[in-house]
Amino acid sequence: MSGFSINWLDLREPADMAARDKTLVTQVIQYLQSDADISPVIVDLGSGTGSTLRALTSLGAHQCVWRLVDHDPALLNEALRRHGQQEIIEDYEADLLEIDTLPLGAATLLSASALYDLVSREVVDGLVERLARQSIAFYAALNYDGRTDWTPPHPVDTDVLRAFNQDQQRDKGMGPALGPESTAYLTRVLEGAGYTVQTADSAWQLGPDHAALVADLIRGIRAAVSDNYGLDRQALDDWERFRLSHVHDGHCVIGHLDVLAFPGKTSR
Ligand SMILES: C[S@@+](CC[C@H](N)C(=O)[O-])C[C@H]1O[C@@H](n2cnc3c(N)ncnc32)[C@H](O)[C@@H]1O
């Protein structure tokens, strides 16, 4: 799949941080800190530069062992550069598709952010099977849910969104992607494996303060829907121009959902 740049991950992180559901984060931290005698082991899948680590530590997770797993060594190196002095980090350059080899030994929690809309059903099936075997808790923030609401509106918003959501399910290197279905699928599989699952809204609320992120988003959406979906090129040009002209005075809501699941029918 195409890589994720440090710049792009940095650009989205403030919006991610604001959007994460804090009630779920509080529960995650309580779970991690519930036994003072052990250092919880968190395996963060698709860790990038460590956004989940930053979110959880800034909100109170401490004395954790962080196993950061990513296939991009540049992102892992950046995570180590930023946090290697303050946190216990074990970095794993690994392909998450090789589920049986993921470093889940003695793990307390499998975490991720902005990941599960990219993966396939088979990946979720395989991961949850491994988690359930070891009773590992699960936290996945910021799964895109298919909502994108623009203000002010444009006549082809609906057509663009329909095409974009279709494109979100394209195979991006990890099988046909779950895209907007990821939270529903995770919930079904986790509950089927005996987990207690909670979901919460974590929509991005983007305004003039996020102009650079919104401009990148508009260009990314335009690129994603340009071919294959039968949209009129001139209408798309007009949509892109209109959207870019409103990044400093418009508003955009991008829907995400967070998922938290504890093994067994009740949380500890
Ligand atoms: C959307 S980014 C999210 C990064 C980070 N969690 C964050 O929220 O900033 C997806 C991450 O998954 C990683 N990734 C994608 N495919 C992967 C694979 N097959 N194996 C391991 N990591 C992968 C990417 O390198 C990237 O860091």
The ligand as an SDF file (V2000), in Angstrom:
LIG
                    3D

 27 29  0  0  0  0  0  0  0  0999 V2000
   -3.5180    5.9020    8.7890 C   0  0  0  0  0  0  0  0  0  0  0  0
   -1.9500    5.4860    9.3900 S   0  0  0  0  0  0  0  0  0  0  0  0
   -2.2230    5.6320   11.1410 C   0  0  0  0  0  0  0  0  0  0  0  0
   -0.9410    5.7790   11.9200 C   0  0  0  0  0  0  0  0  0  0  0  0
   -1.1220    6.0560   13.4070 C   0  0  0  0  0  0  0  0  0  0  0  0
   -1.8480    4.9910   14.0610 N   0  0  0  0  0  0  0  0  0  0  0  0
   -1.8280    7.3860   13.6220 C   0  0  0  0  0  0  0  0  0  0  0  0
   -3.0010    7.3790   14.0090 O   0  0  0  0  0  0  0  0  0  0  0  0
   -1.2020    8.4140   13.3750 O   0  0  0  0  0  0  0  0  0  0  0  0
   -1.8760    3.7120    9.1470 C   0  0  0  0  0  0  0  0  0  0  0  0
   -0.5910    3.0900    9.6670 C   0  0  0  0  0  0  0  0  0  0  0  0
   -0.6170    1.6760    9.3840 O   0  0  0  0  0  0  0  0  0  0  0  0
    0.6540    1.2820    8.8990 C   0  0  0  0  0  0  0  0  0  0  0  0
    0.4640    0.1040    8.0480 N   0  0  0  0  0  0  0  0  0  0  0  0
   -0.2100    0.0420    6.8890 C   0  0  0  0  0  0  0  0  0  0  0  0
   -0.1680   -1.2080    6.3710 N   0  0  0  0  0  0  0  0  0  0  0  0
    0.5510   -1.9550    7.2480 C   0  0  0  0  0  0  0  0  0  0  0  0
    0.9380   -3.3220    7.2800 C   0  0  0  0  0  0  0  0  0  0  0  0
    0.5960   -4.1770    6.2930 N   0  0  0  0  0  0  0  0  0  0  0  0
    1.6510   -3.7630    8.3230 N   0  0  0  0  0  0  0  0  0  0  0  0
    2.0100   -2.9000    9.3310 C   0  0  0  0  0  0  0  0  0  0  0  0
    1.6710   -1.5940    9.3520 N   0  0  0  0  0  0  0  0  0  0  0  0
    0.9520   -1.1260    8.3290 C   0  0  0  0  0  0  0  0  0  0  0  0
    1.1560    2.4960    8.1290 C   0  0  0  0  0  0  0  0  0  0  0  0
    2.5620    2.4910    7.9420 O   0  0  0  0  0  0  0  0  0  0  0  0
    0.6820    3.6380    9.0330 C   0  0  0  0  0  0  0  0  0  0  0  0
    1.6040    3.9400   10.0270 O   0  0  0  0  0  0  0  0  0  0  0  0
  1  2  1  0
  2  3  1  0
  2 10  1  0
  3  4  1  0
  4  5  1  0
  5  6  1  0
  5  7  1  0
  7  8  2  0
  7  9  1  0
 10 11  1  0
 11 12  1  0
 11 26  1  0
 12 13  1  0
 13 14  1  0
 13 24  1  0
 14 15  1  0
 14 23  1  0
 15 16  2  0
 16 17  1  0
 17 18  1  0
 17 23  2  0
 18 19  1  0
 18 20  2  0
 20 21  1  0
 21 22  2  0
 22 23  1  0
 24 25  1  0
 24 26  1  0
 26 27  1  0
M  CHG  2   2   1   9  -1
M  END
$$$$
